[in-house]
Amino acid sequence: MGPAAIWLGARFYARYWLDLPARLRGKRDQRVTLGAGLVARLRRSLMDRDIPLWLNAPLQELLLEDGRVSGAVVVKDGVAQRVRARRGVLLAMGGFAHNVPMRQAFQQAPIGADWTAAAPGATGDGIRMGQALGAALGFMQSAWWSPSYRMPDGSVLALIAGKAYPGSIMVNRKGQRFTNEAQPYEDVVKDQYASEARGEGAIPCYLIFDARFRQQYPVGHIKPGKMVGDSQLPGELFSSGLLTRADSLQGLAEALDIDASGLAATVERFNAHARAGRDPDFGRGDSEHDRYYADPKVQPNPCLGPLDSGPYYALRCEAGDLDTKGGLLCDEHARVLKESGEVIPGLYAAGNTSAAVMGDTYPGAGATIGSAMTFAYLAAQHALTDQEPADE
């Protein structure tokens, strides 16, 4: 960590502790950062412009007049209201991650809604309403795939942190690696499905790591052992089978009911390559992306380290996602298109309601919110400057 980063951290730390009014109101800091900070800024912009925000107000129907979308029926406080839209309607309602029939119709098996970390409202309503008007669809087989894990209470978390750190591997039921664990998480799940299709039992798979990893690094929401030891973790993490611990790899394989000899051979091969700093099997650590999420203090390859220090651990990982990315096909102005390529006048889509501009790839963090904001902006610009307003 450089001097600039240390100075910035010290400034934030001092500002937090010296903010006496906020400290007197409560223990929590009232500032928000990262994604929450972005949402807060957008919300403030609405407030500054006196733009109403209706919560718990589902869209019931799109209104069509003379072949043009002219408004919508919205249920507010239990009452259906017709909302007139002179310039157009923008659908930004999420994907269909929680719509099991749609997932099973368009996506590969095994699939459902049990492994998704998407918002509960991602039920495909906007996509189905666009379809009803003749909209074309794209990338319906795709999702923002990410390994996920199901908590004992049934909630689902995406596995973002942990899989690229040295001292860990992902294995299927044969005890074999099947992917470059440090690559974009969308590609990890694609490899997970490919392993499952080969009959190797990769859904679920297991993130295996040793005591050194457990002490040093977070895995998902679980903090490093140096911060929160095993005895301080909720017991249900272990009793539910989400997290497994054993003194030896043999014992771990038996507890997971996976191939013990396969796991031993995999770890032996991986350890030899890790000590040399290269992964000839899957190229882990070869790209800048891989190394960005790893530990720069570990050299020559910050993604690679041997698993040789017991006890050993396993985190059960599903073939999850952040949401689906297939939806209404749009043009460069975010206008929804028909199968013929014609525009549906007055109808726009952005975010996971639209077919992803990223296609079947995932370039990196922010690809979802960034593209959603961009095309929502383009839609608004087009509606205000190029779209003829509907008659009052």
Backbone hydrogen bonds, N-H to C=O, Kabsch-Sander energy under -0.5 kcal/mol:
donor,donor_aa,acceptor,acceptor_aa,energy
6,I,2,G,-2.0
7,W,3,P,-2.6
8,L,4,A,-2.4
9,G,5,A,-2.4
10,A,6,I,-2.3
11,R,7,W,-2.1
12,F,8,L,-2.2
13,Y,9,G,-2.4
14,A,10,A,-2.5
15,R,11,R,-2.6
16,Y,12,F,-2.2
17,W,13,Y,-2.0
18,L,14,A,-2.2
19,D,15,R,-0.6
19,D,16,Y,-0.9
20,L,18,L,-1.9
23,R,19,D,-2.2
24,L,20,L,-2.5
25,R,21,P,-1.3
26,G,22,A,-1.3
36,A,33,T,-0.9
37,G,33,T,-1.3
38,L,34,L,-1.8
39,V,35,G,-2.3
40,A,36,A,-2.4
41,R,37,G,-2.1
42,L,38,L,-2.3
43,R,39,V,-2.6
44,R,40,A,-2.3
45,S,41,R,-1.9
46,L,42,L,-1.8
47,M,43,R,-2.1
48,D,44,R,-2.8
49,R,45,S,-1.2
50,D,47,M,-1.3
51,I,46,L,-2.7
54,W,52,P,-0.5
55,L,53,L,-0.6
60,Q,73,V,-3.3
61,E,73,V,-1.3
63,L,71,G,-2.6
65,E,68,R,-3.0
68,R,65,E,-1.4
69,V,345,P,-2.9
70,S,63,L,-2.3
70,S,68,R,-0.5
71,G,63,L,-0.8
72,A,83,V,-2.1
73,V,61,E,-3.2
74,V,72,A,-0.6
74,V,81,Q,-3.0
75,V,58,P,-2.5
76,K,74,V,-0.8
76,K,79,V,-2.7
79,V,76,K,-1.9
81,Q,74,V,-3.1
83,V,72,A,-3.5
83,V,81,Q,-0.6
84,R,82,R,-0.6
85,A,70,S,-2.8
86,R,84,R,-0.5
89,V,346,G,-2.9
91,L,89,V,-0.6
91,L,348,Y,-2.8
92,A,90,L,-0.6
98,H,122,A,-3.1
99,N,96,F,-1.9
100,V,98,H,-0.8
103,R,99,N,-2.3
104,Q,100,V,-2.8
105,A,101,P,-1.5
106,F,102,M,-2.0
107,Q,103,R,-2.9
117,A,321,D,-3.0
122,A,119,A,-2.1
123,T,121,G,-2.1
124,G,95,G,-2.2
128,R,124,G,-2.4
129,M,125,D,-2.2
130,G,126,G,-2.1
131,Q,127,I,-2.3
132,A,128,R,-1.9
133,L,129,M,-0.6
133,L,130,G,-1.1
134,G,131,Q,-2.4
135,A,130,G,-2.1
136,A,337,L,-2.9
138,G,327,G,-2.1
142,S,139,F,-1.7
144,W,323,D,-3.2
145,W,143,A,-2.0
146,S,320,G,-2.0
148,S,318,E,-1.5
149,Y,157,L,-2.4
151,M,149,Y,-0.6
151,M,155,S,-3.1
154,G,151,M,-2.4
157,L,149,Y,-2.4
159,L,147,P,-3.7
160,I,158,A,-1.3
165,Y,162,G,-0.8
167,G,305,G,-1.0
169,I,208,I,-2.1
171,V,206,Y,-2.3
172,N,176,Q,-2.0
173,R,200,E,-1.0
173,R,201,G,-1.6
174,K,200,E,-0.8
175,G,172,N,-2.0
181,E,179,T,-1.0
183,Q,180,N,-1.6
187,D,184,P,-1.1
188,V,184,P,-1.4
189,V,185,Y,-1.8
190,K,186,E,-1.6
191,D,187,D,-2.1
192,Q,188,V,-1.9
193,Y,189,V,-2.6
194,A,190,K,-2.0
195,S,191,D,-2.4
196,E,192,Q,-2.2
197,A,193,Y,-2.5
198,R,194,A,-1.3
199,G,196,E,-1.7
200,E,195,S,-2.1
205,C,317,C,-2.5
206,Y,171,V,-2.2
207,L,315,L,-2.5
208,I,169,I,-3.4
208,I,206,Y,-0.8
209,F,313,Y,-1.9
210,D,167,G,-1.2
211,A,309,S,-3.2
214,R,210,D,-2.5
215,Q,211,A,-2.1
216,Q,212,R,-1.7
217,Y,213,F,-2.9
219,V,222,I,-2.1
220,G,161,A,-3.0
222,I,219,V,-1.9
223,K,221,H,-0.5
225,G,214,R,-3.7
226,K,215,Q,-1.7
227,M,224,P,-1.8
228,V,224,P,-2.7
232,Q,229,G,-1.3
233,L,229,G,-0.6
233,L,230,D,-1.1
237,L,234,P,-1.7
238,F,234,P,-0.5
238,F,235,G,-1.1
239,S,235,G,-2.4
240,S,236,E,-2.0
241,G,238,F,-1.3
243,L,237,L,-2.6
244,T,314,A,-2.3
246,A,312,Y,-2.3
252,L,248,S,-2.2
253,A,249,L,-2.6
254,E,250,Q,-2.1
255,A,251,G,-2.1
256,L,252,L,-1.9
257,D,253,A,-1.1
258,I,253,A,-2.1
259,D,173,R,-2.4
263,L,259,D,-2.1
264,A,260,A,-2.5
265,A,261,S,-2.3
266,T,262,G,-2.3
267,V,263,L,-2.7
268,E,264,A,-2.3
269,R,265,A,-2.2
270,F,266,T,-2.8
271,N,267,V,-2.9
272,A,268,E,-1.7
273,H,269,R,-1.9
274,A,270,F,-2.9
275,R,271,N,-2.3
276,A,272,A,-0.9
277,G,273,H,-0.8
277,G,274,A,-0.9
278,R,273,H,-2.1
283,G,279,D,-2.6
286,D,283,G,-2.1
291,R,287,S,-1.7
292,Y,288,E,-1.8
293,Y,289,H,-1.0
293,Y,290,D,-0.6
294,A,291,R,-1.4
295,D,302,P,-1.7
298,V,295,D,-2.1
299,Q,297,K,-0.6
304,L,301,N,-1.6
308,D,306,P,-0.8
310,G,308,D,-0.5
312,Y,246,A,-3.3
313,Y,209,F,-3.2
314,A,244,T,-1.9
315,L,207,L,-2.0
316,R,242,L,-2.4
316,R,314,A,-0.5
317,C,205,C,-3.0
318,E,148,S,-3.5
320,G,318,E,-1.6
321,D,115,W,-0.6
322,L,144,W,-2.5
322,L,323,D,-0.5
325,K,142,S,-1.4
326,G,142,S,-0.6
327,G,138,G,-2.0
328,L,353,T,-2.7
329,L,136,A,-2.8
331,D,335,R,-1.7
334,A,331,D,-1.9
336,V,347,L,-2.4
337,L,329,L,-3.0
338,K,342,E,-3.1
339,E,134,G,-0.8
341,G,338,K,-1.8
344,I,336,V,-2.7
347,L,344,I,-1.9
348,Y,89,V,-2.9
348,Y,346,G,-0.5
349,A,334,A,-2.1
350,A,91,L,-2.2
353,T,350,A,-1.1
354,S,351,G,-1.5
355,A,328,L,-2.5
356,A,325,K,-2.4
359,G,356,A,-1.4
361,T,358,M,-0.9
367,A,364,G,-1.7
370,G,366,G,-2.5
371,S,367,A,-1.1
372,A,368,T,-2.0
373,M,369,I,-2.5
374,T,370,G,-2.1
375,F,371,S,-2.4
376,A,372,A,-1.8
377,Y,373,M,-2.1
378,L,374,T,-2.3
379,A,375,F,-2.0
380,A,376,A,-2.3
381,Q,377,Y,-2.6
382,H,378,L,-2.4
383,A,379,A,-2.7
384,L,380,A,-2.1
385,T,381,Q,-1.8
386,D,382,H,-2.6
387,Q,382,H,-1.6
390,A,86,R,-2.9
